[in-house]
Amino acid sequence: MTLDRSRVGMDNQMAIEASELKEMVKAVRNVNLGLGTYNRNLGEAEISQRKNMRRSLVTARPILSGQIISRDDVAFKRPGDGIQIEEISLILGKRAQRDLDADVIIQLTDFSAS
């Protein structure tokens, strides 16, 4: 930085002056604001659509009572009012308590602990 670019000196001609530095700092701050924050703030419209847009665990094929559930037995489909995708471990390895048709939203009550 220099106070006067017209003064003789080794770096003065290519240095930034105070007014230019002020503008550069302002531009950098604007970019920083434009990047936003890590926190996600959902609007009312997004919140109301969350259930419709998320996916739930559904049966990928018919499941028989007593069958132990594997990853191949489940699929992920809308709406998101059942077990969420990230909760898949809650049912893998569990035994079906009843027969389930294909393409049915899976509930925790459909399975036993082992």
C-alpha positions, 0 to 999 in steps of 0.5 A: 500500500502507498499513500501516493502512487505518483511518488518516486519509489520502488513499489509505489507505481504498483501499490494500492492506494488507501481509497482503493484498499477501502474499496477492495475491503468492501468488495471482499466483505460483500463476497463473504456475505454472499457466501452465506452461513453454514446454518440452514434456515428453512422458509415456511414453504420449505418446511411445509413441503419437507414431508412430501419431498423427503423419502421413506423406507418402503418394501422393495418386494413382498416380505413374508412374516418371519423374514429377516430384512436385508438391504435388498428388501428396502427401497427409498420413495416419497413421501417422507412420513415413514422411517427416514433413509438415515434410520435404515439400521433400525430395521436391517437384520430385524424379523418381519412380524407380518406379511408386507406387500411390495411398495408399502411404507415400512413402520418400526412396528412391522418388525421384531428386535431379532 
